[in-house]
Amino acid sequence: MRTRLVVTFVLVALISAVTATALAYRDARTAVLRRTQDAAVNDVRMRVTAVAADFDLPPDQRSLSRFAAKVSDGLGARIVVARYQDLVAVSDPLADTQDRITAELRTAVRAGDGTRFQRVTWRDEPYLVVGMPVTYADGDRRFSGLEVFAITDLRAERDDTDALLDSVRAGILPVVALVAVLALIAAGTVLRPVRKLGRATRELAEGDLASRVPVKGHDELADLAWTFNETADALQASDARLREQEAKARRFVADVSHELRTPLAAMAMVATVLEEDADQLPPDAARAARTVGTETARLSRLVEDLMEISRFDANAIRLNAAETDLADTVRASLALRGWTERVEVHLDEGVRAVVDRRRIDVIVANLVGNALRHGAPPVTVTLGTGGATDGEWVTVEVADHGPGLPPEARERVFDRFYKADAARTRNTADTGGQGSGLGTAIALENARLHGGTIDVAEGAEGGAVFTLRLPLRRTGEDTE
């Protein structure tokens, strides 16, 4: 903006200076030429009238030459040409006057309408040619046939006007430079508050809600700064309220989850006893006992998931990272949950990375459990490594051959408490019922904690494919 303002100021000043120069040159040139031509016309008229009073007509060549010489002597350096019918006399026999007296001027003079003048350029030099007919002095103003032309050199006048133009041109550069300096000062005065406002806006966008702009003066920029400060104050107050509400909500979830753990533990023990004795109970009582056990287990998992999410929200999660064999970690996670026979594995052996083994187990368990619960066999887990432009990565791919996820579900599958529609929910009896909707969200949070991510896509043969990508860090590398 500073550059545009300065350029605009300079352009306006330059256009103004050039326009003023052109007008001044035109007016000065017109004034000089008019003064010169008026003086030349008066001098020629007076001199010709005085010399013609003693001139006898018709002349011969000799008398005509004397006439031209007398008229020229009274006019200074002007060249005089006298014409009478076919006779022509020039005050300077060496001067070339043929091309300086135009046919148009001769015709006008021959018409006897008084003194005429014309500016001509001959050999790139300017001249003024004044012509007049000589009339009889008997009161009838009859044309005597004698024509007189005086040629005046205008080079001095041209040099004067050119010198004036050069002087004005030489003054343009200092004027433009002065205008540029003034434009820089003005631009700085105008743009300094704008820069401060822009800096404060960037700080506000980066999270510094205490950023403010000093208000100076009572102009439009001061009003803008005052409005910005008011907006920042309102935003800071709103942010404080939201943070307070969010903190209360987190504490509430954590407190509720913590308080539920003790009664749930007691309920789980009772449910376990009831399930063990279910075979000895009447059919309706046995079915109720098993339902209580299933739902109690599900409620326990939900409480654990809520507590895990609250720890992520409170930034209370820390990695307990160590160099780990990822293939062994995947196999152990499947074996712990009895999924070894139900899942096909394709694992690159010897892939070791610095990770938190327990959290990798959580990710694998959530992704594989999700595939078993909602997908269709075969469910496959593939472990591999690959290079990328930003380093080496390890990938864990979990794929199923179920109905898959529609595009709108893939966009929201990692949202908390989001559940796909019933078309994907199947085999719930075999996998412990429908999940809470927090599993994929917890898996993604654990992946991000390692500097990785989880993507979901549609499989080539149907079904959903979840891909965990983690940076392949080893012992001695930065794991922050």
PAVO-654575 format. One record per residue (C-alpha): residue number from 1; x, y, z. Coordinates in steps of 0.5 Angstrom, whole numbers, plus 500, padded with zeros to 3 digits. Layout:
BEGIN
{NUM {X Y Z}}
...
end
This chain:
BEGIN
{1 {500 500 500}}
{2 {506 505 502}}
{3 {508 504 494}}
{4 {502 505 491}}
{5 {501 511 495}}
{6 {508 514 494}}
{7 {507 512 486}}
{8 {500 516 486}}
{9 {503 522 489}}
{10 {509 522 484}}
{11 {504 521 478}}
{12 {499 526 480}}
{13 {505 531 481}}
{14 {509 529 475}}
{15 {502 530 471}}
{16 {501 537 474}}
{17 {508 539 473}}
{18 {508 537 466}}
{19 {501 540 464}}
{20 {503 546 468}}
{21 {510 546 463}}
{22 {506 545 457}}
{23 {501 551 458}}
{24 {507 555 460}}
{25 {511 554 454}}
{26 {505 555 450}}
{27 {503 561 453}}
{28 {510 564 453}}
{29 {512 562 446}}
{30 {505 565 443}}
{31 {507 572 447}}
{32 {514 572 444}}
{33 {512 570 437}}
{34 {506 575 438}}
{35 {510 581 440}}
{36 {516 579 435}}
{37 {511 579 429}}
{38 {507 585 431}}
{39 {513 589 432}}
{40 {516 586 425}}
{41 {509 588 421}}
{42 {509 595 424}}
{43 {517 596 422}}
{44 {516 594 415}}
{45 {509 598 414}}
{46 {512 604 416}}
{47 {519 603 413}}
{48 {516 601 406}}
{49 {511 607 407}}
{50 {517 612 408}}
{51 {521 609 402}}
{52 {516 609 397}}
{53 {514 616 398}}
{54 {520 618 394}}
{55 {520 612 389}}
{56 {518 613 382}}
{57 {514 608 378}}
{58 {515 604 374}}
{59 {522 602 376}}
{60 {527 599 373}}
{61 {532 593 376}}
{62 {537 598 378}}
{63 {532 603 382}}
{64 {528 597 384}}
{65 {535 594 388}}
{66 {536 601 391}}
{67 {529 601 393}}
{68 {530 594 397}}
{69 {536 596 400}}
{70 {534 602 403}}
{71 {528 599 406}}
{72 {533 593 409}}
{73 {537 599 411}}
{74 {532 601 416}}
{75 {530 594 418}}
{76 {536 592 421}}
{77 {538 585 419}}
{78 {532 583 415}}
{79 {532 581 408}}
{80 {528 585 403}}
{81 {525 582 397}}
{82 {522 587 392}}
{83 {517 585 386}}
{84 {514 589 380}}
{85 {511 585 375}}
{86 {517 581 372}}
{87 {522 584 376}}
{88 {525 582 383}}
{89 {530 585 387}}
{90 {533 582 394}}
{91 {537 587 399}}
{92 {542 581 400}}
{93 {544 578 393}}
{94 {547 572 396}}
{95 {540 570 400}}
{96 {536 564 398}}
{97 {529 567 398}}
{98 {525 563 393}}
{99 {523 558 398}}
{100 {522 562 404}}
{101 {516 566 401}}
{102 {510 562 400}}
{103 {505 562 394}}
{104 {500 563 399}}
{105 {503 569 402}}
{106 {504 572 395}}
{107 {497 571 393}}
{108 {495 575 399}}
{109 {499 580 398}}
{110 {498 581 391}}
{111 {490 581 392}}
{112 {492 588 396}}
{113 {488 587 402}}
{114 {494 590 406}}
{115 {500 587 410}}
{116 {500 580 411}}
{117 {505 575 415}}
{118 {507 568 415}}
{119 {511 564 420}}
{120 {515 559 415}}
{121 {521 553 417}}
{122 {526 553 412}}
{123 {532 549 413}}
{124 {529 547 420}}
{125 {530 554 422}}
{126 {524 559 423}}
{127 {523 565 420}}
{128 {517 570 420}}
{129 {516 573 413}}
{130 {512 580 412}}
{131 {509 582 406}}
{132 {505 588 403}}
{133 {503 591 397}}
{134 {505 599 395}}
{135 {499 603 394}}
{136 {498 610 390}}
{137 {498 616 395}}
{138 {492 619 391}}
{139 {487 617 396}}
{140 {484 611 392}}
{141 {489 606 395}}
{142 {490 603 388}}
{143 {495 597 388}}
{144 {501 600 384}}
{145 {504 593 382}}
{146 {510 594 387}}
{147 {510 588 392}}
{148 {515 588 398}}
{149 {517 582 403}}
{150 {521 582 409}}
{151 {524 576 412}}
{152 {526 576 419}}
{153 {530 571 423}}
{154 {526 568 429}}
{155 {532 563 432}}
{156 {533 568 437}}
{157 {526 567 440}}
{158 {526 560 439}}
{159 {532 560 443}}
{160 {529 564 448}}
{161 {523 559 449}}
{162 {527 553 449}}
{163 {531 556 454}}
{164 {525 557 458}}
{165 {522 550 457}}
{166 {529 547 459}}
{167 {529 551 466}}
{168 {522 548 467}}
{169 {524 541 465}}
{170 {530 542 470}}
{171 {525 544 476}}
{172 {521 538 475}}
{173 {526 533 478}}
{174 {526 537 484}}
{175 {519 538 485}}
{176 {518 530 484}}
{177 {523 528 489}}
{178 {520 533 494}}
{179 {513 530 492}}
{180 {516 523 493}}
{181 {519 525 500}}
{182 {512 528 502}}
{183 {509 522 500}}
{184 {513 518 504}}
{185 {512 522 510}}
{186 {504 522 509}}
{187 {504 515 507}}
{188 {508 513 514}}
{189 {503 518 518}}
{190 {497 514 515}}
{191 {500 507 514}}
{192 {503 507 521}}
{193 {496 506 525}}
{194 {494 501 519}}
{195 {501 497 521}}
{196 {499 497 528}}
{197 {492 495 527}}
{198 {495 489 522}}
{199 {500 487 527}}
{200 {495 487 533}}
{201 {490 483 528}}
{202 {495 477 527}}
{203 {497 477 534}}
{204 {489 476 536}}
{205 {489 471 530}}
{206 {495 467 533}}
{207 {491 467 540}}
{208 {494 473 544}}
{209 {487 476 546}}
{210 {490 481 550}}
{211 {493 485 544}}
{212 {490 492 543}}
{213 {491 498 539}}
{214 {493 505 542}}
{215 {488 510 540}}
{216 {490 517 538}}
{217 {486 522 535}}
{218 {479 523 533}}
{219 {480 521 525}}
{220 {477 515 522}}
{221 {483 511 524}}
{222 {482 512 531}}
{223 {475 510 530}}
{224 {477 504 527}}
{225 {482 502 532}}
{226 {477 504 538}}
{227 {472 499 534}}
{228 {478 493 534}}
{229 {479 494 541}}
{230 {472 493 543}}
{231 {471 487 539}}
{232 {478 484 542}}
{233 {475 486 549}}
{234 {468 482 547}}
{235 {472 476 544}}
{236 {477 476 550}}
{237 {471 476 555}}
{238 {467 471 550}}
{239 {473 466 550}}
{240 {474 467 558}}
{241 {467 464 559}}
{242 {467 459 554}}
{243 {474 456 557}}
{244 {471 457 564}}
{245 {465 453 561}}
{246 {469 448 558}}
{247 {473 447 564}}
{248 {467 446 568}}
{249 {464 441 563}}
{250 {471 437 563}}
{251 {471 437 571}}
{252 {464 434 570}}
{253 {465 429 566}}
{254 {471 427 570}}
{255 {468 427 576}}
{256 {462 423 574}}
{257 {466 418 571}}
{258 {470 417 577}}
{259 {464 417 581}}
{260 {461 411 577}}
{261 {467 407 577}}
{262 {466 405 585}}
{263 {458 403 584}}
{264 {460 400 577}}
{265 {465 395 580}}
{266 {460 393 585}}
{267 {455 392 579}}
{268 {460 388 575}}
{269 {462 383 581}}
{270 {454 382 582}}
{271 {453 381 574}}
{272 {459 376 574}}
{273 {456 372 580}}
{274 {449 372 576}}
{275 {452 370 570}}
{276 {456 364 573}}
{277 {449 362 576}}
{278 {445 364 570}}
{279 {444 356 568}}
{280 {441 355 575}}
{281 {436 360 574}}
{282 {429 360 570}}
{283 {430 362 563}}
{284 {427 369 564}}
{285 {431 370 570}}
{286 {437 367 566}}
{287 {436 372 560}}
{288 {436 378 565}}
{289 {442 376 568}}
{290 {446 375 562}}
{291 {443 382 559}}
{292 {445 385 566}}
{293 {452 383 565}}
{294 {453 385 558}}
{295 {450 392 559}}
{296 {454 393 566}}
{297 {461 391 562}}
{298 {459 396 556}}
{299 {457 401 561}}
{300 {464 400 564}}
{301 {467 401 558}}
{302 {464 407 557}}
{303 {466 410 563}}
{304 {473 408 562}}
{305 {473 411 555}}
{306 {470 418 558}}
{307 {475 418 563}}
{308 {481 417 557}}
{309 {477 423 553}}
{310 {477 427 559}}
{311 {485 426 560}}
{312 {486 428 553}}
{313 {482 434 553}}
{314 {486 436 560}}
{315 {492 435 556}}
{316 {494 430 562}}
{317 {496 425 557}}
{318 {504 423 557}}
{319 {507 418 553}}
{320 {511 412 556}}
{321 {515 411 550}}
{322 {520 406 549}}
{323 {523 402 543}}
{324 {518 396 541}}
{325 {517 391 536}}
{326 {511 393 533}}
{327 {509 386 530}}
{328 {509 383 537}}
{329 {505 389 539}}
{330 {500 387 534}}
{331 {500 380 535}}
{332 {499 381 543}}
{333 {493 385 542}}
{334 {490 380 538}}
{335 {491 375 542}}
{336 {489 378 549}}
{337 {482 379 546}}
{338 {482 372 543}}
{339 {482 375 536}}
{340 {488 371 533}}
{341 {483 366 529}}
{342 {478 371 527}}
{343 {484 376 524}}
{344 {489 375 518}}
{345 {495 378 519}}
{346 {501 380 514}}
{347 {506 383 519}}
{348 {513 385 516}}
{349 {518 382 522}}
{350 {523 386 525}}
{351 {520 393 525}}
{352 {522 397 531}}
{353 {520 404 533}}
{354 {520 408 539}}
{355 {512 408 541}}
{356 {508 407 547}}
{357 {506 400 547}}
{358 {500 401 551}}
{359 {497 406 547}}
{360 {499 402 540}}
{361 {495 396 543}}
{362 {489 401 544}}
{363 {489 403 537}}
{364 {489 396 534}}
{365 {484 394 539}}
{366 {479 399 537}}
{367 {480 399 530}}
{368 {480 391 529}}
{369 {474 391 534}}
{370 {471 396 530}}
{371 {472 392 524}}
{372 {469 385 527}}
{373 {463 389 530}}
{374 {461 393 524}}
{375 {465 389 518}}
{376 {465 382 515}}
{377 {470 377 514}}
{378 {476 377 513}}
{379 {478 382 517}}
{380 {486 383 515}}
{381 {491 387 519}}
{382 {497 389 515}}
{383 {504 392 518}}
{384 {509 395 513}}
{385 {514 401 512}}
{386 {515 406 507}}
{387 {519 412 505}}
{388 {516 419 504}}
{389 {518 426 503}}
{390 {518 428 510}}
{391 {521 422 513}}
{392 {520 414 514}}
{393 {513 412 516}}
{394 {510 405 519}}
{395 {503 404 517}}
{396 {498 399 520}}
{397 {492 398 516}}
{398 {486 394 518}}
{399 {481 392 513}}
{400 {474 389 513}}
{401 {470 386 507}}
{402 {463 389 510}}
{403 {458 394 507}}
{404 {463 400 508}}
{405 {462 407 510}}
{406 {459 412 505}}
{407 {462 418 504}}
{408 {459 422 509}}
{409 {460 417 515}}
{410 {468 417 513}}
{411 {468 424 514}}
{412 {465 424 521}}
{413 {467 417 523}}
{414 {472 420 528}}
{415 {467 425 531}}
{416 {466 423 539}}
{417 {459 419 540}}
{418 {458 418 532}}
{419 {455 412 530}}
{420 {454 409 523}}
{421 {448 407 520}}
{422 {445 401 522}}
{423 {447 398 515}}
{424 {454 397 517}}
{425 {452 395 524}}
{426 {452 387 525}}
{427 {454 381 529}}
{428 {453 385 535}}
{429 {452 379 539}}
{430 {459 376 537}}
{431 {463 382 539}}
{432 {460 384 545}}
{433 {454 389 543}}
{434 {455 396 539}}
{435 {460 401 541}}
{436 {460 407 545}}
{437 {462 411 539}}
{438 {468 414 542}}
{439 {473 408 540}}
{440 {475 411 533}}
{441 {476 418 537}}
{442 {481 415 542}}
{443 {485 412 537}}
{444 {486 418 533}}
{445 {488 422 539}}
{446 {493 416 541}}
{447 {496 417 534}}
{448 {496 424 534}}
{449 {500 424 541}}
{450 {505 420 537}}
{451 {505 425 531}}
{452 {501 420 527}}
{453 {494 420 524}}
{454 {489 415 522}}
{455 {485 415 515}}
{456 {479 411 513}}
{457 {478 409 505}}
{458 {474 405 501}}
{459 {477 398 500}}
{460 {478 396 493}}
{461 {474 390 494}}
{462 {469 393 499}}
{463 {469 394 506}}
{464 {472 400 510}}
{465 {480 401 511}}
{466 {483 404 517}}
{467 {490 406 516}}
{468 {495 408 522}}
{469 {501 412 520}}
{470 {506 413 525}}
{471 {513 416 524}}
{472 {518 411 524}}
{473 {523 414 530}}
{474 {528 409 533}}
{475 {532 410 540}}
{476 {536 416 540}}
{477 {531 420 536}}
{478 {527 426 538}}
{479 {520 423 540}}
{480 {517 430 542}}
end
